[in-house]
Amino acid sequence: MPGKKNLRMKAARAAVGLSQADLAEAVGVTRQTEAGGYNPTLNLCVAICKALRVTLNDLFWEDESDVDPDAL
């Protein structure tokens, strides 16, 4: 099951009408799935946010309700 970050990415892509392949081409990478397991570099995160017209916080920041207190 996709994580919240992946669902935010999918929603942001849909909002601007981009497929995964479109986004990958826009930021100059090969297509990855939104199922998780891949950690992009900060530069790639910034490029993704610019392409999707969102902020880093919008796409990647976990709010307090996303944090598992047992993991701290």
Secondary structure, 3 states (H helix, E strand, C coil): CCCHHHHHHHHHHHHHCCCHHHHHHHHCCCCCCCCCCCCCCHHHHHHHHHHHCCCHHHHHCCCHHHCCHHHC
